Amino acid sequence: MILLAQTETPVRATAAQAFLVLSNMERFQEWFPGVVSIESGNGLRHGEPGKKYLETVVVPLMGKRKVTLTVVDAVENLRFVTEGDFRPLLPRMEISISETTQHQISVHWAMYSRSRHWAVRLLILPMARAVMQKRAHVAAKRLKTLLEQQPPHRTESHRP
């Protein structure tokens, strides 16, 4: 895998609050730029491996594209990983949450390409890296604001 972009953001929230938002990909468009819409693609719970989503995303020079995302790994309050079927990039998003104090966490977000094709690595990844890093910086600010506005005792079901 090749790293495209990453950010680390300190947030005044609990790991449980952050995981509820981050593992519900239907909320992804609230904080990640370029995401036009995202909806559940099956009946599994948010945060459950195998959960699918259909995302509409804006791709530079290509316009809007539909991408199927699948949750491939999730550890409640710690880690959330998705992979997309968008070719030729074959994206993989990894989010990890670590508690730094009782009500302060750090959210590490990273986007990778799973592509092994030499032409993709040489021609497409440099542009994708630039676009994704810019989006990641905006996303980090939006995510921090969103998570810090969550009520401290909020309970939210992981059901779609």
N, CA, C and O of each residue as an XYZ file, in Angstrom:
640
protein
N       0.847     -1.189      0.000
C       0.000      0.000      0.000
C       0.885      1.242      0.000
O       2.005      1.241      0.511
N       0.348      2.282     -0.582
C       1.071      3.546     -0.650
C       0.255      4.610      0.072
O      -0.931      4.787     -0.205
N       0.892      5.313      0.994
C       0.234      6.375      1.732
C      -0.047      7.553      0.804
O       0.849      8.031      0.108
N      -1.303      8.018      0.799
C      -1.685      9.186      0.010
C      -1.764     10.436      0.876
O      -1.330     11.513      0.469
N      -2.322     10.283      2.072
C      -2.498     11.441      2.945
C      -2.751     10.958      4.362
O      -3.214      9.840      4.588
N      -2.434     11.837      5.315
C      -2.734     11.512      6.709
C      -2.813     12.783      7.531
O      -2.214     13.803      7.191
N      -3.562     12.701      8.619
C      -3.638     13.800      9.588
C      -3.771     13.197     10.979
O      -4.184     12.050     11.147
N      -3.415     13.992     11.953
C      -3.609     13.625     13.352
C      -4.228     14.843     14.014
O      -3.703     15.951     13.906
N      -5.355     14.634     14.707
C      -6.111     15.744     15.264
C      -6.441     15.501     16.730
O      -7.044     14.482     17.067
N      -6.048     16.433     17.614
C      -6.489     16.334     19.002
C      -7.936     16.820     19.107
O      -8.299     17.829     18.502
N      -8.750     16.109     19.867
C     -10.173     16.440     19.977
C     -10.615     16.309     21.429
O     -10.248     15.353     22.113
N     -11.412     17.285     21.901
C     -12.010     17.187     23.240
C     -13.287     16.359     23.125
O     -14.375     16.898     22.926
N     -13.139     15.063     23.252
C     -14.254     14.120     23.177
C     -13.750     12.792     23.720
O     -12.557     12.616     23.971
N     -14.668     11.876     23.893
C     -14.255     10.538     24.311
C     -14.081      9.657     23.078
O     -14.588      9.965     22.000
N     -13.362      8.564     23.255
C     -13.180      7.618     22.155
C     -14.525      7.045     21.715
O     -14.750      6.816     20.527
N     -15.414      6.816     22.676
C     -16.739      6.261     22.344
C     -17.539      7.241     21.484
O     -18.177      6.837     20.512
N     -17.505      8.532     21.841
C     -18.217      9.533     21.039
C     -17.655      9.579     19.620
O     -18.407      9.610     18.646
N     -16.337      9.584     19.515
C     -15.703      9.657     18.199
C     -16.025      8.423     17.366
O     -16.336      8.542     16.181
N     -15.955      7.255     17.965
C     -16.215      6.025     17.212
C     -17.639      5.989     16.668
O     -17.863      5.525     15.550
N     -18.602      6.472     17.448
C     -19.992      6.496     16.968
C     -20.133      7.318     15.685
O     -20.862      6.937     14.769
N     -19.435      8.435     15.633
C     -19.503      9.288     14.438
C     -18.677      8.691     13.307
O     -19.156      8.580     12.178
N     -17.444      8.308     13.599
C     -16.533      7.838     12.555
C     -16.961      6.528     11.925
O     -16.760      6.325     10.728
N     -17.543      5.642     12.699
C     -17.931      4.334     12.158
C     -19.276      4.364     11.449
O     -19.664      3.378     10.822
N     -19.986      5.470     11.536
C     -21.231      5.643     10.791
C     -20.892      6.409      9.519
O     -20.951      7.638      9.495
N     -20.541      5.693      8.476
C     -20.100      6.335      7.240
C     -21.186      7.179      6.577
O     -20.886      7.969      5.683
N     -22.433      7.025      6.998
C     -23.480      7.898      6.468
C     -23.243      9.340      6.915
O     -23.848     10.263      6.371
N     -22.364      9.541      7.904
C     -22.013     10.880      8.378
C     -20.724     11.405      7.747
O     -20.322     12.536      8.021
N     -20.088     10.616      6.924
C     -18.800     10.976      6.325
C     -18.869     12.298      5.566
O     -17.943     13.105      5.640
N     -19.949     12.519      4.847
C     -20.078     13.745      4.057
C     -20.153     14.986      4.937
O     -19.915     16.093      4.455
N     -20.482     14.823      6.225
C     -20.534     15.967      7.139
C     -19.151     16.558      7.382
O     -19.028     17.742      7.694
N     -18.120     15.747      7.244
C     -16.793     16.266      7.580
C     -15.725     16.068      6.514
O     -14.669     16.695      6.595
N     -15.962     15.222      5.521
C     -14.919     15.010      4.516
C     -15.270     15.688      3.199
O     -16.308     15.383      2.611
N     -14.411     16.618      2.718
C     -14.684     17.331      1.468
C     -14.687     16.394      0.264
O     -13.970     15.394      0.228
N     -15.504     16.742     -0.709
C     -15.569     15.969     -1.942
C     -16.587     14.852     -1.915
O     -16.880     14.253     -2.949
N     -17.131     14.564     -0.739
C     -18.152     13.526     -0.637
C     -19.507     14.190     -0.832
O     -19.920     15.024     -0.026
N     -20.193     13.818     -1.898
C     -21.488     14.410     -2.226
C     -22.600     13.742     -1.425
O     -23.475     14.414     -0.879
N     -22.556     12.413     -1.360
C     -23.560     11.666     -0.597
C     -22.985     10.296     -0.246
O     -22.031      9.820     -0.862
N     -23.594      9.686      0.757
C     -23.201      8.335      1.133
C     -24.384      7.683      1.816
O     -25.039      8.287      2.665
N     -24.653      6.441      1.436
C     -25.805      5.745      2.008
C     -25.452      4.295      2.285
O     -24.528      3.732      1.698
N     -26.207      3.714      3.187
C     -25.999      2.318      3.561
C     -26.238      1.415      2.363
O     -27.149      1.646      1.568
N     -25.405      0.376      2.240
C     -25.546     -0.554      1.129
C     -26.012     -1.940      1.542
O     -26.247     -2.799      0.691
N     -26.146     -2.166      2.862
C     -26.678     -3.439      3.336
C     -27.199     -3.252      4.763
O     -27.126     -2.152      5.310
N     -27.712     -4.294      5.349
C     -28.371     -4.195      6.644
C     -27.473     -4.402      7.849
O     -27.962     -4.420      8.979
N     -26.181     -4.557      7.640
C     -25.286     -4.721      8.784
C     -25.189     -3.423      9.582
O     -25.498     -2.343      9.078
N     -24.755     -3.549     10.832
C     -24.619     -2.388     11.703
C     -23.420     -1.539     11.288
O     -22.449     -2.048     10.728
N     -23.502     -0.226     11.573
C     -22.346      0.650     11.373
C     -21.204      0.120     12.230
O     -21.415     -0.291     13.371
N     -20.009      0.130     11.684
C     -18.849     -0.328     12.421
C     -18.629     -1.823     12.375
O     -17.673     -2.321     12.970
N     -19.485     -2.548     11.686
C     -19.354     -4.006     11.616
C     -18.641     -4.396     10.316
O     -19.052     -3.965      9.239
N     -17.578     -5.205     10.404
C     -16.928     -5.653      9.170
C     -17.945     -6.303      8.220
O     -18.794     -7.097      8.625
N     -17.823     -5.933      6.952
C     -18.774     -6.393      5.947
C     -19.847     -5.367      5.635
O     -20.536     -5.483      4.622
N     -20.001     -4.352      6.498
C     -20.958     -3.270      6.240
C     -20.547     -2.572      4.954
O     -19.369     -2.272      4.761
N     -21.501     -2.311      4.077
C     -21.225     -1.648      2.802
C     -21.925     -0.296      2.741
O     -22.969     -0.078      3.357
N     -21.320      0.596      1.982
C     -21.871      1.928      1.747
C     -21.693      2.259      0.269
O     -20.751      1.792     -0.373
N     -22.603      3.066     -0.262
C     -22.462      3.587     -1.618
C     -22.195      5.078     -1.490
O     -23.031      5.843     -1.009
N     -21.012      5.468     -1.932
C     -20.554      6.856     -1.812
C     -20.544      7.501     -3.190
O     -20.137      6.883     -4.173
N     -20.994      8.752     -3.252
C     -20.820      9.563     -4.450
C     -19.789     10.614     -4.100
O     -19.975     11.392     -3.165
N     -18.694     10.635     -4.858
C     -17.562     11.499     -4.556
C     -17.179     12.294     -5.798
O     -17.349     11.827     -6.923
N     -16.657     13.504     -5.581
C     -16.163     14.324     -6.681
C     -14.696     13.993     -6.908
O     -13.873     14.093     -5.998
N     -14.381     13.593     -8.146
C     -13.013     13.236     -8.519
C     -12.507     14.294     -9.496
O     -13.152     14.544    -10.515
N     -11.361     14.922     -9.206
C     -10.832     15.931    -10.131
C     -10.699     15.378    -11.548
O     -10.247     14.251    -11.751
N     -11.093     16.176    -12.500
C     -11.043     15.878    -13.933
C     -12.009     14.785    -14.377
O     -12.091     14.483    -15.567
N     -12.746     14.184    -13.432
C     -13.670     13.100    -13.788
C     -15.103     13.394    -13.362
O     -16.030     12.749    -13.851
N     -15.303     14.346    -12.469
C     -16.641     14.648    -11.977
C     -17.069     13.700    -10.871
O     -16.240     13.181    -10.124
N     -18.374     13.479    -10.775
C     -18.920     12.622     -9.721
C     -18.781     11.152    -10.098
O     -19.024     10.754    -11.238
N     -18.388     10.367     -9.116
C     -18.248      8.922     -9.299
C     -18.867      8.202     -8.116
O     -18.841      8.700     -6.991
N     -19.422      7.029     -8.376
C     -19.972      6.179     -7.313
C     -18.904      5.168     -6.903
O     -18.233      4.568     -7.743
N     -18.767      4.996     -5.592
C     -17.772      4.082     -5.042
C     -18.454      3.221     -3.989
O     -19.166      3.738     -3.128
N     -18.243      1.928     -4.055
C     -18.718      1.048     -2.993
C     -17.608      0.929     -1.957
O     -16.474      0.571     -2.276
N     -17.959      1.237     -0.702
C     -17.023      1.121      0.418
C     -17.439     -0.061      1.273
O     -18.629     -0.305      1.474
N     -16.461     -0.788      1.773
C     -16.719     -1.928      2.652
C     -15.887     -1.767      3.919
O     -14.689     -1.492      3.852
N     -16.527     -1.941      5.073
C     -15.798     -1.946      6.333
C     -15.035     -3.263      6.404
O     -15.632     -4.338      6.366
N     -13.708     -3.170      6.508
C     -12.893     -4.387      6.519
C     -12.308     -4.688      7.898
O     -11.860     -5.806      8.151
N     -12.311     -3.701      8.785
C     -11.795     -3.911     10.132
C     -12.377     -2.841     11.037
O     -12.485     -1.678     10.649
N     -12.750     -3.236     12.238
C     -13.246     -2.272     13.216
C     -13.058     -2.851     14.615
O     -13.423     -3.995     14.886
N     -12.490     -2.048     15.481
C     -12.365     -2.370     16.894
C     -12.987     -1.194     17.625
O     -12.458     -0.083     17.594
N     -14.115     -1.443     18.284
C     -14.881     -0.368     18.895
C     -14.005      0.562     19.725
O     -13.217      0.126     20.564
N     -14.167      1.847     19.467
C     -13.488      2.950     20.165
C     -11.987      3.033     19.877
O     -11.294      3.844     20.492
N     -11.470      2.214     18.957
C     -10.028      2.226     18.672
C      -9.659      2.361     17.202
O      -8.756      3.124     16.857
N     -10.357      1.620     16.322
C      -9.903      1.516     14.937
C     -11.092      1.283     14.008
O     -12.045      0.582     14.347
N     -11.004      1.899     12.816
C     -12.050      1.740     11.815
C     -11.384      1.805     10.442
O     -10.663      2.758     10.145
N     -11.626      0.783      9.599
C     -10.950      0.693      8.306
C     -11.961      0.342      7.215
O     -12.767     -0.576      7.366
N     -11.899      1.096      6.109
C     -12.738      0.787      4.948
C     -11.856      0.648      3.715
O     -10.750      1.184      3.650
N     -12.380     -0.090      2.737
C     -11.731     -0.175      1.429
C     -12.778      0.111      0.366
O     -13.927     -0.316      0.471
N     -12.356      0.846     -0.666
C     -13.258      1.198     -1.753
C     -12.892      0.486     -3.036
O     -11.750      0.073     -3.238
N     -13.895      0.348     -3.910
C     -13.674     -0.336     -5.188
C     -13.317      0.632     -6.317
O     -13.325      0.245     -7.485
N     -13.007      1.882     -5.983
C     -12.712      2.899     -6.994
C     -11.373      2.612     -7.680
O     -10.304      2.701     -7.075
N     -11.474      2.266     -8.959
C     -10.278      1.996     -9.756
C      -9.884      3.257    -10.497
O     -10.758      4.001    -10.940
N      -8.652      3.508    -10.637
C      -7.516      2.628    -10.412
C      -6.870      2.790     -9.026
O      -5.892      2.106     -8.723
N      -7.399      3.676     -8.192
C      -6.754      3.986     -6.914
C      -6.855      2.873     -5.873
O      -5.903      2.607     -5.140
N      -8.016      2.230     -5.819
C      -8.289      1.209     -4.806
C      -7.985      1.749     -3.404
O      -7.045      1.296     -2.750
N      -8.792      2.727     -2.944
C      -8.486      3.390     -1.674
C      -8.746      2.533     -0.442
O      -9.617      1.663     -0.432
N      -7.965      2.807      0.587
C      -8.137      2.205      1.905
C      -8.022      3.339      2.915
O      -7.011      4.040      2.959
N      -9.065      3.517      3.727
C      -9.064      4.539      4.764
C      -8.885      3.862      6.117
O      -9.581      2.899      6.437
N      -7.951      4.370      6.901
C      -7.713      3.851      8.242
C      -7.836      4.985      9.245
O      -7.220      6.040      9.095
N      -8.644      4.747     10.272
C      -8.810      5.725     11.344
C      -8.485      5.036     12.657
O      -9.001      3.956     12.946
N      -7.633      5.660     13.445
C      -7.371      5.133     14.782
C      -7.627      6.235     15.804
O      -7.384      7.416     15.554
N      -8.119      5.815     16.946
C      -8.463      6.729     18.035
C      -7.642      6.331     19.248
O      -7.609      5.161     19.630
N      -6.982      7.307     19.850
C      -6.252      7.019     21.087
C      -6.615      8.080     22.125
O      -6.677      9.272     21.823
N      -6.850      7.623     23.341
C      -7.172      8.553     24.422
C      -5.878      9.144     24.960
O      -4.927      8.422     25.259
N      -5.857     10.468     25.080
C      -4.692     11.130     25.641
C      -4.954     11.556     27.088
O      -4.040     11.555     27.913
N      -6.207     11.922     27.392
C      -6.655     12.181     28.764
C      -8.088     11.679     28.847
O      -8.599     11.101     27.887
N      -8.742     11.894     29.987
C     -10.101     11.369     30.164
C     -11.074     11.895     29.114
O     -11.940     11.150     28.655
N     -10.951     13.154     28.726
C     -11.884     13.721     27.739
C     -11.142     14.319     26.548
O     -11.642     15.242     25.905
N      -9.974     13.806     26.255
C      -9.202     14.266     25.104
C      -8.708     13.038     24.359
O      -8.173     12.102     24.954
N      -8.896     13.060     23.054
C      -8.427     11.962     22.224
C      -7.586     12.514     21.087
O      -7.530     13.722     20.855
N      -6.943     11.613     20.397
C      -6.252     11.948     19.171
C      -6.826     11.043     18.089
O      -6.897      9.825     18.254
N      -7.233     11.655     16.980
C      -7.769     10.894     15.854
C      -6.738     10.921     14.732
O      -6.394     11.985     14.216
N      -6.253      9.753     14.365
C      -5.318      9.641     13.256
C      -6.090      9.084     12.062
O      -6.686      8.009     12.133
N      -6.065      9.839     10.964
C      -6.757      9.457      9.739
C      -5.710      9.286      8.644
O      -4.812     10.117      8.506
N      -5.821      8.218      7.870
C      -4.893      8.004      6.760
C      -5.627      7.381      5.577
O      -6.554      6.589      5.748
N      -5.196      7.753      4.377
C      -5.730      7.193      3.147
C      -4.573      6.587      2.357
O      -3.526      7.207      2.173
N      -4.793      5.374      1.904
C      -3.786      4.638      1.145
C      -4.349      4.243     -0.204
O      -5.563      4.238     -0.409
N      -3.451      3.910     -1.125
C      -3.837      3.266     -2.375
C      -3.356      1.822     -2.310
O      -2.214      1.550     -1.940
N      -4.246      0.899     -2.675
C      -3.892     -0.522     -2.714
C      -3.404     -0.940     -4.103
O      -3.070     -2.104     -4.324
N      -3.365      0.013     -5.035
C      -2.958     -0.311     -6.404
C      -1.495     -0.727     -6.452
O      -0.642     -0.153     -5.775
N      -1.229     -1.741     -7.269
C       0.155     -2.206     -7.460
C       0.643     -1.912     -8.884
O       1.783     -2.222     -9.231
N      -0.213     -1.323     -9.691
C       0.129     -1.084    -11.091
C       1.135      0.067    -11.198
O       0.937      1.126    -10.602
N       2.190     -0.141    -11.944
C       3.262      0.860    -12.047
C       2.766      2.178    -12.634
O       3.200      3.244    -12.199
N       1.864      2.124    -13.618
C       1.381      3.351    -14.256
C       0.552      4.184    -13.278
O       0.638      5.412    -13.274
N      -0.241      3.521    -12.459
C      -1.027      4.231    -11.445
C      -0.077      4.912    -10.474
O      -0.251      6.084    -10.139
N       0.925      4.174    -10.027
C       1.888      4.719     -9.064
C       2.657      5.900     -9.651
O       2.940      6.862     -8.937
N       2.989      5.845    -10.903
C       3.791      6.880    -11.538
C       2.965      8.087    -11.986
O       3.396      9.229    -11.824
N       1.777      7.838    -12.550
C       1.010      8.914    -13.169
C      -0.143      9.465    -12.327
O      -0.403     10.668    -12.351
N      -0.821      8.616    -11.596
C      -2.036      9.036    -10.903
C      -1.800      9.377     -9.433
O      -2.373     10.338     -8.920
N      -0.965      8.601     -8.758
C      -0.781      8.806     -7.319
C      -0.241     10.180     -6.933
O      -0.662     10.711     -5.905
N       0.670     10.788     -7.700
C       1.123     12.132     -7.295
C      -0.017     13.155     -7.240
O      -0.076     13.957     -6.309
N      -0.920     13.135     -8.224
C      -2.056     14.052     -8.203
C      -3.034     13.668     -7.089
O      -3.542     14.534     -6.377
N      -3.289     12.383     -6.946
C      -4.202     11.915     -5.900
C      -3.672     12.301     -4.523
O      -4.440     12.706     -3.651
N      -2.380     12.179     -4.330
C      -1.755     12.532     -3.052
C      -1.983     14.014     -2.733
O      -2.339     14.359     -1.606
N      -1.782     14.875     -3.707
C      -1.964     16.315     -3.494
C      -3.420     16.647     -3.152
O      -3.689     17.411     -2.226
N      -4.346     16.069     -3.905
C      -5.774     16.316     -3.661
C      -6.193     15.793     -2.294
O      -6.874     16.488     -1.540
N      -5.789     14.575     -1.977
C      -6.202     13.957     -0.710
C      -5.601     14.666      0.494
O      -6.263     14.782      1.525
N      -4.361     15.143      0.391
C      -3.758     15.828      1.540
C      -4.482     17.144      1.811
O      -4.696     17.501      2.970
N      -4.860     17.866      0.760
C      -5.631     19.107      0.947
C      -6.980     18.795      1.596
O      -7.396     19.477      2.532
N      -7.656     17.767      1.097
C      -8.950     17.386      1.669
C      -8.786     16.927      3.113
O      -9.641     17.203      3.955
N      -7.694     16.228      3.404
C      -7.454     15.725      4.758
C      -7.318     16.869      5.761
O      -7.830     16.773      6.877
N      -6.639     17.942      5.384
C      -6.477     19.083      6.296
C      -7.821     19.735      6.598
O      -8.104     20.077      7.746
N      -8.645     19.906      5.576
C      -9.984     20.463      5.782
C     -10.817     19.499      6.625
O     -11.515     19.924      7.546
N     -10.748     18.217      6.317
C     -11.516     17.204      7.047
C     -11.150     17.198      8.528
O     -12.033     17.079      9.377
N      -9.879     17.322      8.847
C      -9.442     17.305     10.242
C     -10.094     18.444     11.025
O     -10.543     18.243     12.153
N     -10.146     19.615     10.445
C     -10.776     20.764     11.114
C     -12.274     20.545     11.280
O     -12.834     20.797     12.347
N     -12.915     20.073     10.215
C     -14.361     19.818     10.289
C     -14.692     18.730     11.308
O     -15.647     18.854     12.074
N     -13.889     17.663     11.309
C     -14.125     16.561     12.229
C     -13.966     17.022     13.679
O     -14.779     16.674     14.535
N     -12.934     17.793     13.950
C     -12.713     18.318     15.300
C     -13.929     19.123     15.757
O     -14.419     18.931     16.870
N     -14.413     20.016     14.908
C     -15.590     20.827     15.236
C     -16.806     19.939     15.468
O     -17.524     20.120     16.452
N     -17.045     18.983     14.576
C     -18.194     18.088     14.689
C     -18.143     17.289     15.985
O     -19.135     17.227     16.711
N     -17.003     16.681     16.281
C     -16.893     15.848     17.478
C     -16.985     16.657     18.763
O     -17.548     16.189     19.752
N     -16.444     17.850     18.755
C     -16.483     18.670     19.968
C     -17.864     19.265     20.218
O     -18.131     19.766     21.310
N     -18.738     19.218     19.228
C     -20.118     19.684     19.403
C     -21.055     18.576     19.854
O     -22.214     18.841     20.174
N     -20.570     17.330     19.886
C     -21.412     16.210     20.306
C     -21.715     16.334     21.795
O     -20.811     16.595     22.589
N     -22.974     16.151     22.183
C     -23.301     16.170     23.616
C     -22.521     15.069     24.337
O     -22.393     13.966     23.807
N     -21.991     15.349     25.553
C     -21.149     14.376     26.238
C     -21.845     13.072     26.614
O     -21.176     12.048     26.749
N     -23.154     13.077     26.787
C     -23.855     11.862     27.201
C     -24.693     11.288     26.080
O     -25.604     10.500     26.331
N     -24.405     11.664     24.859
C     -25.198     11.223     23.707
C     -25.063      9.720     23.523
O     -23.967      9.163     23.570
N     -26.179      9.094     23.317
C     -26.164      7.676     22.959
C     -26.750      7.570     21.564
O     -27.768      8.187     21.251
N     -26.105      6.794     20.753
C     -26.534      6.666     19.362
C     -26.377      5.213     18.954
O     -25.340      4.596     19.195
N     -27.389      4.688     18.351
C     -27.353      3.289     17.927
C     -26.460      3.123     16.707
O     -26.380      4.019     15.866
N     -25.805      2.005     16.612
C     -25.028      1.682     15.422
C     -25.908      1.058     14.344
O     -25.400      0.646     13.301
N     -27.197      0.983     14.573
C     -28.107      0.406     13.573
C     -28.273      1.385     12.422
O     -28.357      2.591     12.650
N     -28.321      0.896     11.203
C     -28.515      1.788     10.030
C     -29.904      2.411     10.034
O     -30.239      3.180      9.133
